[in-house]
Amino acid sequence: MRHCHPGLQELPIVRGDRIQLQQAIVNLMVNSIQAMKVPSPIQREIHLETGLNETGRIAFSIRDTGTGIPLDHMDQIFDGFFTTKEGGLGIGLAICQSIIRAHGGEITASNHPQGGARFHFSLPADGIANDQFHKCLSNCPCLQAQDDKIDRII
């Protein structure tokens, strides 16, 4: 999906598997929506931001106004099969982390000072780490390389 808005910074292209990157973003959005269900916050908001970070990488962050991440869970949230959700499998954030890393990126989680959780990831712009991307994908049987280019996703 391409989002065009006057005055917004035009971002470089990201090389990667469009479906996998969309899956990571959708999973983070679903988590944000679920985090705002209980207890019901007064104002339910999801903030999405894209831009370039200080090293020229594409940056994406999502923040919600839910309850945030308990501090004693912060070190485990990207671990496979760790969940706090009733009936949850605990694989969503682990898959997000695998996808982002396979594309040469990093993902972090924190609590926002005004409440809610914030997830942030960065990816190399086209041409910065394509060799790293293909090497990583060739070593990961669950992720297969596709030479699709995607524009900014929000």
Backbone as JSON Lines, residues from 0, in Angstrom:
{"i":0,"aa":"M","n":[0.85,-1.15,0.0],"ca":[0.0,0.0,0.0],"c":[0.9,1.23,0.0]}
{"i":1,"aa":"R","n":[0.56,2.19,-0.77],"ca":[1.34,3.43,-0.82],"c":[0.49,4.54,-0.23]}
{"i":2,"aa":"H","n":[1.07,5.24,0.71],"ca":[0.37,6.35,1.36],"c":[0.99,7.64,0.88]}
{"i":3,"aa":"C","n":[0.21,8.47,0.26],"ca":[0.71,9.76,-0.22],"c":[0.0,10.85,0.54]}
{"i":4,"aa":"H","n":[0.76,11.77,1.06],"ca":[0.2,12.88,1.8],"c":[1.09,14.09,1.57]}
{"i":5,"aa":"P","n":[0.52,15.23,1.16],"ca":[1.34,16.41,0.91],"c":[2.17,16.76,2.14]}
{"i":6,"aa":"G","n":[3.43,17.07,1.92],"ca":[4.3,17.48,3.01],"c":[5.04,16.34,3.68]}
{"i":7,"aa":"L","n":[4.67,15.1,3.39],"ca":[5.37,13.98,3.99],"c":[6.66,13.71,3.25]}
{"i":8,"aa":"Q","n":[7.64,13.23,3.98],"ca":[8.94,12.91,3.41],"c":[8.81,11.68,2.51]}
{"i":9,"aa":"E","n":[9.34,11.79,1.3],"ca":[9.36,10.65,0.38],"c":[10.47,9.71,0.84]}
{"i":10,"aa":"L","n":[10.13,8.46,1.06],"ca":[11.1,7.5,1.56],"c":[11.66,6.65,0.43]}
{"i":11,"aa":"P","n":[12.9,6.2,0.6],"ca":[13.47,5.29,-0.4],"c":[12.71,3.96,-0.43]}
{"i":12,"aa":"I","n":[12.95,3.21,-1.45],"ca":[12.34,1.9,-1.62],"c":[13.03,0.89,-0.7]}
{"i":13,"aa":"V","n":[12.26,-0.05,-0.19],"ca":[12.78,-1.16,0.6],"c":[12.71,-2.39,-0.28]}
{"i":14,"aa":"R","n":[13.79,-3.15,-0.36],"ca":[13.78,-4.39,-1.12],"c":[13.48,-5.52,-0.15]}
{"i":15,"aa":"G","n":[12.48,-6.32,-0.51],"ca":[12.14,-7.44,0.36],"c":[10.88,-8.14,-0.1]}
{"i":16,"aa":"D","n":[10.47,-9.05,0.69],"ca":[9.26,-9.82,0.43],"c":[8.07,-9.02,0.96]}
{"i":17,"aa":"R","n":[7.3,-8.48,0.04],"ca":[6.16,-7.62,0.39],"c":[5.19,-8.32,1.34]}
{"i":18,"aa":"I","n":[4.88,-9.57,1.09],"ca":[3.91,-10.3,1.9],"c":[4.42,-10.46,3.33]}
{"i":19,"aa":"Q","n":[5.68,-10.81,3.48],"ca":[6.24,-10.99,4.82],"c":[6.28,-9.68,5.59]}
{"i":20,"aa":"L","n":[6.7,-8.61,4.93],"ca":[6.74,-7.32,5.62],"c":[5.34,-6.83,5.98]}
{"i":21,"aa":"Q","n":[4.39,-7.05,5.1],"ca":[3.0,-6.71,5.43],"c":[2.51,-7.54,6.6]}
{"i":22,"aa":"Q","n":[2.88,-8.83,6.64],"ca":[2.47,-9.7,7.74],"c":[3.01,-9.18,9.07]}
{"i":23,"aa":"A","n":[4.26,-8.74,9.09],"ca":[4.84,-8.21,10.32],"c":[4.07,-6.98,10.78]}
{"i":24,"aa":"I","n":[3.76,-6.07,9.86],"ca":[3.05,-4.85,10.22],"c":[1.62,-5.17,10.67]}
{"i":25,"aa":"V","n":[0.94,-6.05,9.96],"ca":[-0.43,-6.42,10.34],"c":[-0.43,-7.05,11.73]}
{"i":26,"aa":"N","n":[0.54,-7.92,12.0],"ca":[0.61,-8.55,13.31],"c":[0.8,-7.52,14.42]}
{"i":27,"aa":"L","n":[1.66,-6.54,14.19],"ca":[1.85,-5.48,15.19],"c":[0.57,-4.66,15.37]}
{"i":28,"aa":"M","n":[-0.16,-4.43,14.29],"ca":[-1.42,-3.69,14.39],"c":[-2.47,-4.48,15.16]}
{"i":29,"aa":"V","n":[-2.58,-5.77,14.87],"ca":[-3.54,-6.62,15.58],"c":[-3.21,-6.65,17.07]}
{"i":30,"aa":"N","n":[-1.92,-6.78,17.4],"ca":[-1.52,-6.75,18.8],"c":[-1.94,-5.45,19.47]}
{"i":31,"aa":"S","n":[-1.76,-4.32,18.76],"ca":[-2.16,-3.03,19.32],"c":[-3.67,-2.97,19.57]}
{"i":32,"aa":"I","n":[-4.42,-3.45,18.62],"ca":[-5.88,-3.46,18.78],"c":[-6.28,-4.32,19.97]}
{"i":33,"aa":"Q","n":[-5.69,-5.51,20.08],"ca":[-6.01,-6.39,21.19],"c":[-5.58,-5.8,22.53]}
{"i":34,"aa":"A","n":[-4.48,-5.07,22.56],"ca":[-4.0,-4.48,23.81],"c":[-4.93,-3.4,24.33]}
{"i":35,"aa":"M","n":[-5.74,-2.83,23.46],"ca":[-6.63,-1.76,23.88],"c":[-8.02,-2.26,24.26]}
{"i":36,"aa":"K","n":[-8.23,-3.56,24.2],"ca":[-9.55,-4.1,24.54],"c":[-9.76,-4.2,26.04]}
{"i":37,"aa":"V","n":[-8.75,-4.6,26.78],"ca":[-8.88,-4.8,28.22],"c":[-7.72,-4.17,28.96]}
{"i":38,"aa":"P","n":[-7.9,-3.45,30.03],"ca":[-9.17,-2.77,30.28],"c":[-9.36,-1.68,29.24]}
{"i":39,"aa":"S","n":[-10.58,-1.33,29.04],"ca":[-10.92,-0.4,27.97],"c":[-10.36,0.99,28.28]}
{"i":40,"aa":"P","n":[-9.36,1.44,27.52],"ca":[-8.86,2.8,27.74],"c":[-9.89,3.84,27.34]}
{"i":41,"aa":"I","n":[-9.77,5.02,27.9],"ca":[-10.7,6.09,27.58],"c":[-10.62,6.45,26.11]}
{"i":42,"aa":"Q","n":[-9.41,6.56,25.62],"ca":[-9.21,6.93,24.22],"c":[-8.36,5.85,23.56]}
{"i":43,"aa":"R","n":[-8.89,5.23,22.52],"ca":[-8.17,4.19,21.8],"c":[-7.54,4.79,20.56]}
{"i":44,"aa":"E","n":[-6.21,4.74,20.52],"ca":[-5.49,5.29,19.39],"c":[-4.32,4.39,19.02]}
{"i":45,"aa":"I","n":[-4.07,4.32,17.73],"ca":[-2.87,3.67,17.21],"c":[-2.14,4.71,16.38]}
{"i":46,"aa":"H","n":[-0.89,4.94,16.72],"ca":[-0.07,5.92,16.02],"c":[0.95,5.16,15.17]}
{"i":47,"aa":"L","n":[0.97,5.44,13.87],"ca":[1.94,4.86,12.95],"c":[2.85,5.96,12.46]}
{"i":48,"aa":"E","n":[4.15,5.68,12.44],"ca":[5.11,6.66,11.95],"c":[6.12,5.97,11.04]}
{"i":49,"aa":"T","n":[6.49,6.66,9.98],"ca":[7.56,6.19,9.11],"c":[8.52,7.35,8.88]}
{"i":50,"aa":"G","n":[9.73,7.03,8.55],"ca":[10.72,8.06,8.27],"c":[12.08,7.43,8.07]}
{"i":51,"aa":"L","n":[13.08,8.27,8.02],"ca":[14.47,7.82,7.96],"c":[15.09,8.04,9.32]}
{"i":52,"aa":"N","n":[15.86,7.05,9.8],"ca":[16.55,7.26,11.06],"c":[17.89,7.93,10.81]}
{"i":53,"aa":"E","n":[18.66,8.11,11.86],"ca":[19.93,8.85,11.76],"c":[20.97,8.14,10.89]}
{"i":54,"aa":"T","n":[20.79,6.84,10.62],"ca":[21.75,6.12,9.78],"c":[21.24,5.93,8.35]}
{"i":55,"aa":"G","n":[20.11,6.54,8.02],"ca":[19.57,6.46,6.67],"c":[18.73,5.22,6.41]}
{"i":56,"aa":"R","n":[18.38,4.5,7.47],"ca":[17.53,3.32,7.33],"c":[16.06,3.75,7.42]}
{"i":57,"aa":"I","n":[15.19,2.97,6.8],"ca":[13.76,3.2,6.88],"c":[13.3,2.82,8.29]}
{"i":58,"aa":"A","n":[12.59,3.72,8.95],"ca":[12.11,3.49,10.31],"c":[10.59,3.43,10.32]}
{"i":59,"aa":"F","n":[10.06,2.48,11.07],"ca":[8.61,2.31,11.23],"c":[8.33,2.12,12.71]}
{"i":60,"aa":"S","n":[7.34,2.84,13.24],"ca":[6.95,2.59,14.62],"c":[5.44,2.59,14.73]}
{"i":61,"aa":"I","n":[4.98,1.8,15.66],"ca":[3.55,1.71,15.97],"c":[3.42,1.82,17.48]}
{"i":62,"aa":"R","n":[2.51,2.67,17.9],"ca":[2.28,2.88,19.32],"c":[0.78,2.86,19.57]}
{"i":63,"aa":"D","n":[0.38,2.24,20.67],"ca":[-1.03,2.2,21.01],"c":[-1.25,2.87,22.36]}
{"i":64,"aa":"T","n":[-2.49,3.02,22.73],"ca":[-2.83,3.61,24.03],"c":[-3.38,2.54,24.97]}
{"i":65,"aa":"G","n":[-2.91,1.32,24.8],"ca":[-3.32,0.22,25.66],"c":[-2.6,0.24,26.99]}
{"i":66,"aa":"T","n":[-2.5,-0.92,27.6],"ca":[-1.93,-1.04,28.95],"c":[-0.41,-1.1,28.97]}
{"i":67,"aa":"G","n":[0.22,-1.25,27.82],"ca":[1.67,-1.35,27.78],"c":[2.14,-2.77,28.06]}
{"i":68,"aa":"I","n":[3.46,-2.92,28.12],"ca":[4.08,-4.23,28.32],"c":[4.59,-4.29,29.76]}
{"i":69,"aa":"P","n":[4.16,-5.29,30.54],"ca":[4.71,-5.41,31.89],"c":[6.24,-5.51,31.83]}
{"i":70,"aa":"L","n":[6.91,-4.78,32.7],"ca":[8.37,-4.74,32.66],"c":[9.0,-6.12,32.82]}
{"i":71,"aa":"D","n":[8.38,-7.0,33.6],"ca":[8.96,-8.34,33.78],"c":[8.77,-9.23,32.55]}
{"i":72,"aa":"H","n":[8.03,-8.77,31.55],"ca":[7.86,-9.52,30.3],"c":[8.71,-8.97,29.16]}
{"i":73,"aa":"M","n":[9.28,-7.79,29.36],"ca":[9.97,-7.1,28.28],"c":[11.07,-7.95,27.63]}
{"i":74,"aa":"D","n":[11.81,-8.71,28.41],"ca":[12.91,-9.51,27.86],"c":[12.42,-10.77,27.15]}
{"i":75,"aa":"Q","n":[11.14,-11.1,27.27],"ca":[10.63,-12.35,26.72],"c":[9.67,-12.18,25.55]}
{"i":76,"aa":"I","n":[9.24,-10.98,25.25],"ca":[8.13,-10.82,24.31],"c":[8.43,-11.3,22.89]}
{"i":77,"aa":"F","n":[9.71,-11.34,22.51],"ca":[10.06,-11.84,21.18],"c":[10.42,-13.32,21.2]}
{"i":78,"aa":"D","n":[10.35,-13.96,22.36],"ca":[10.64,-15.39,22.46],"c":[9.47,-16.19,21.9]}
{"i":79,"aa":"G","n":[9.8,-17.23,21.15],"ca":[8.76,-18.11,20.62],"c":[7.99,-18.78,21.75]}
{"i":80,"aa":"F","n":[6.68,-18.81,21.61],"ca":[5.74,-19.47,22.52],"c":[5.59,-18.75,23.86]}
{"i":81,"aa":"F","n":[6.06,-17.52,23.96],"ca":[5.79,-16.72,25.15],"c":[4.54,-15.9,24.86]}
{"i":82,"aa":"T","n":[3.55,-16.02,25.73],"ca":[2.31,-15.27,25.54],"c":[1.71,-14.9,26.88]}
{"i":83,"aa":"T","n":[0.97,-13.81,26.89],"ca":[0.18,-13.43,28.05],"c":[-1.3,-13.44,27.69]}
{"i":84,"aa":"K","n":[-1.61,-13.75,26.44],"ca":[-2.99,-13.75,25.97],"c":[-3.62,-15.12,26.23]}
{"i":85,"aa":"E","n":[-4.84,-15.08,26.71],"ca":[-5.58,-16.33,26.89],"c":[-5.83,-16.94,25.51]}
{"i":86,"aa":"G","n":[-5.38,-18.15,25.31],"ca":[-5.54,-18.82,24.03],"c":[-4.51,-18.39,22.99]}
{"i":87,"aa":"G","n":[-3.54,-17.57,23.39],"ca":[-2.51,-17.12,22.45],"c":[-1.46,-18.2,22.24]}
{"i":88,"aa":"L","n":[-0.84,-18.18,21.07],"ca":[0.2,-19.15,20.75],"c":[1.6,-18.64,21.08]}
{"i":89,"aa":"G","n":[1.77,-17.34,21.14],"ca":[3.07,-16.78,21.45],"c":[4.06,-16.83,20.3]}
{"i":90,"aa":"I","n":[3.55,-16.81,19.07],"ca":[4.47,-16.86,17.94],"c":[4.46,-15.59,17.1]}
{"i":91,"aa":"G","n":[3.5,-14.72,17.31],"ca":[3.34,-13.53,16.48],"c":[4.55,-12.61,16.5]}
{"i":92,"aa":"L","n":[5.01,-12.22,17.69],"ca":[6.15,-11.31,17.78],"c":[7.45,-12.01,17.39]}
{"i":93,"aa":"A","n":[7.54,-13.3,17.65],"ca":[8.73,-14.04,17.23],"c":[8.82,-14.08,15.71]}
{"i":94,"aa":"I","n":[7.68,-14.25,15.05],"ca":[7.65,-14.23,13.59],"c":[8.0,-12.84,13.07]}
{"i":95,"aa":"C","n":[7.44,-11.8,13.7],"ca":[7.78,-10.42,13.3],"c":[9.28,-10.21,13.38]}
{"i":96,"aa":"Q","n":[9.88,-10.63,14.48],"ca":[11.32,-10.44,14.65],"c":[12.11,-11.21,13.58]}
{"i":97,"aa":"S","n":[11.69,-12.44,13.28],"ca":[12.36,-13.24,12.24],"c":[12.27,-12.56,10.88]}
{"i":98,"aa":"I","n":[11.1,-12.04,10.54],"ca":[10.91,-11.38,9.25],"c":[11.78,-10.13,9.16]}
{"i":99,"aa":"I","n":[11.74,-9.3,10.19],"ca":[12.5,-8.06,10.16],"c":[14.0,-8.36,10.1]}
{"i":100,"aa":"R","n":[14.47,-9.3,10.88],"ca":[15.9,-9.66,10.85],"c":[16.3,-10.25,9.5]}
{"i":101,"aa":"A","n":[15.42,-11.04,8.9],"ca":[15.72,-11.63,7.6],"c":[15.86,-10.56,6.52]}
{"i":102,"aa":"H","n":[15.28,-9.42,6.75],"ca":[15.37,-8.3,5.81],"c":[16.46,-7.31,6.21]}
{"i":103,"aa":"G","n":[17.35,-7.72,7.11],"ca":[18.47,-6.88,7.51],"c":[18.11,-5.82,8.52]}
{"i":104,"aa":"G","n":[16.99,-6.0,9.2],"ca":[16.51,-4.99,10.15],"c":[16.58,-5.43,11.6]}
{"i":105,"aa":"E","n":[16.15,-4.54,12.44],"ca":[16.06,-4.76,13.88],"c":[14.71,-4.28,14.37]}
{"i":106,"aa":"I","n":[14.18,-4.95,15.4],"ca":[12.9,-4.56,15.99],"c":[13.08,-4.47,17.5]}
{"i":107,"aa":"T","n":[12.47,-3.44,18.09],"ca":[12.53,-3.25,19.54],"c":[11.14,-2.96,20.07]}
{"i":108,"aa":"A","n":[10.99,-3.13,21.37],"ca":[9.72,-2.84,22.04],"c":[10.02,-2.0,23.28]}
{"i":109,"aa":"S","n":[9.09,-1.12,23.59],"ca":[9.21,-0.31,24.8],"c":[7.82,0.16,25.21]}
{"i":110,"aa":"N","n":[7.75,0.73,26.37],"ca":[6.52,1.38,26.81],"c":[6.65,2.87,26.58]}
{"i":111,"aa":"H","n":[5.58,3.46,26.1],"ca":[5.58,4.9,25.83],"c":[5.34,5.64,27.15]}
{"i":112,"aa":"P","n":[6.0,6.77,27.34],"ca":[5.83,7.52,28.6],"c":[4.38,7.92,28.89]}
{"i":113,"aa":"Q","n":[3.57,8.12,27.85],"ca":[2.17,8.49,28.05],"c":[1.26,7.27,28.13]}
{"i":114,"aa":"G","n":[1.83,6.08,28.17],"ca":[1.05,4.85,28.26],"c":[1.04,4.1,26.95]}
{"i":115,"aa":"G","n":[0.8,2.82,27.03],"ca":[0.75,1.98,25.85],"c":[2.12,1.45,25.45]}
{"i":116,"aa":"A","n":[2.1,0.55,24.49],"ca":[3.33,-0.07,24.0],"c":[3.77,0.6,22.7]}
{"i":117,"aa":"R","n":[5.07,0.53,22.44],"ca":[5.63,1.07,21.19],"c":[6.56,0.02,20.62]}
{"i":118,"aa":"F","n":[6.33,-0.35,19.37],"ca":[7.23,-1.24,18.64],"c":[7.85,-0.42,17.52]}
{"i":119,"aa":"H","n":[9.14,-0.61,17.34],"ca":[9.89,0.15,16.35],"c":[10.79,-0.81,15.59]}
{"i":120,"aa":"F","n":[10.77,-0.69,14.26],"ca":[11.76,-1.44,13.5],"c":[12.36,-0.56,12.42]}
{"i":121,"aa":"S","n":[13.55,-0.95,12.01],"ca":[14.23,-0.25,10.92],"c":[14.7,-1.27,9.91]}
{"i":122,"aa":"L","n":[14.71,-0.85,8.64],"ca":[15.13,-1.7,7.54],"c":[16.09,-0.93,6.65]}
{"i":123,"aa":"P","n":[17.02,-1.62,6.02],"ca":[17.91,-0.92,5.09],"c":[17.13,-0.48,3.85]}
{"i":124,"aa":"A","n":[17.49,0.7,3.36],"ca":[16.92,1.18,2.11],"c":[17.49,0.35,0.97]}
{"i":125,"aa":"D","n":[16.83,0.36,-0.17],"ca":[17.26,-0.4,-1.34],"c":[18.73,-0.13,-1.64]}
{"i":126,"aa":"G","n":[19.49,-1.21,-1.8],"ca":[20.89,-1.09,-2.16],"c":[21.83,-1.12,-0.98]}
{"i":127,"aa":"I","n":[21.35,-0.92,0.24],"ca":[22.25,-0.87,1.4],"c":[22.67,-2.25,1.85]}
{"i":128,"aa":"A","n":[21.73,-3.18,1.93],"ca":[22.08,-4.49,2.49],"c":[21.46,-5.63,1.7]}
{"i":129,"aa":"N","n":[21.36,-5.5,0.39],"ca":[20.73,-6.55,-0.4],"c":[21.48,-7.88,-0.3]}
{"i":130,"aa":"D","n":[22.81,-7.84,-0.27],"ca":[23.57,-9.08,-0.13],"c":[23.26,-9.75,1.2]}
{"i":131,"aa":"Q","n":[23.19,-8.95,2.27],"ca":[22.86,-9.48,3.59],"c":[21.45,-10.09,3.58]}
{"i":132,"aa":"F","n":[20.51,-9.41,2.93],"ca":[19.13,-9.88,2.84],"c":[19.06,-11.24,2.17]}
{"i":133,"aa":"H","n":[19.69,-11.39,1.01],"ca":[19.63,-12.66,0.28],"c":[20.39,-13.76,1.0]}
{"i":134,"aa":"K","n":[21.5,-13.44,1.65],"ca":[22.26,-14.44,2.41],"c":[21.41,-14.95,3.57]}
{"i":135,"aa":"C","n":[20.77,-14.04,4.29],"ca":[19.95,-14.43,5.43],"c":[18.77,-15.29,4.98]}
{"i":136,"aa":"L","n":[18.11,-14.89,3.9],"ca":[16.97,-15.65,3.41],"c":[17.38,-17.04,2.91]}
{"i":137,"aa":"S","n":[18.55,-17.13,2.31],"ca":[18.98,-18.43,1.8],"c":[19.29,-19.41,2.93]}
{"i":138,"aa":"N","n":[19.54,-18.89,4.13],"ca":[19.81,-19.74,5.29],"c":[18.58,-20.0,6.13]}
{"i":139,"aa":"C","n":[17.46,-19.45,5.77],"ca":[16.24,-19.59,6.56],"c":[15.17,-20.28,5.72]}
{"i":140,"aa":"P","n":[14.91,-21.57,5.96],"ca":[13.98,-22.3,5.11],"c":[12.54,-21.81,5.18]}
{"i":141,"aa":"C","n":[12.17,-21.12,6.27],"ca":[10.77,-20.68,6.39],"c":[10.52,-19.37,5.65]}
{"i":142,"aa":"L","n":[11.59,-18.67,5.26],"ca":[11.44,-17.41,4.54],"c":[12.13,-17.55,3.2]}
{"i":143,"aa":"Q","n":[11.43,-17.29,2.11],"ca":[12.02,-17.42,0.8],"c":[12.11,-16.05,0.14]}
{"i":144,"aa":"A","n":[13.22,-15.81,-0.53],"ca":[13.47,-14.5,-1.14],"c":[12.58,-14.27,-2.34]}
{"i":145,"aa":"Q","n":[12.1,-13.07,-2.43],"ca":[11.41,-12.59,-3.62],"c":[11.98,-11.22,-3.89]}
{"i":146,"aa":"D","n":[12.17,-10.88,-5.13],"ca":[12.78,-9.6,-5.47],"c":[11.74,-8.5,-5.63]}
{"i":147,"aa":"D","n":[10.65,-8.58,-4.88],"ca":[9.65,-7.53,-4.92],"c":[10.2,-6.28,-4.24]}
{"i":148,"aa":"K","n":[9.83,-5.14,-4.76],"ca":[10.12,-3.89,-4.1],"c":[8.81,-3.37,-3.56]}
{"i":149,"aa":"I","n":[8.87,-2.79,-2.38],"ca":[7.66,-2.17,-1.84],"c":[7.96,-0.73,-1.53]}
{"i":150,"aa":"D","n":[6.95,0.1,-1.69],"ca":[7.07,1.48,-1.26],"c":[6.72,1.5,0.21]}
{"i":151,"aa":"R","n":[6.71,2.66,0.79],"ca":[6.47,2.73,2.22],"c":[5.1,2.16,2.55]}
{"i":152,"aa":"I","n":[5.06,1.45,3.62],"ca":[3.83,0.8,4.07],"c":[3.4,1.47,5.36]}
{"i":153,"aa":"I","n":[2.17,1.92,5.4],"ca":[1.63,2.42,6.67],"c":[0.17,2.09,6.75]}
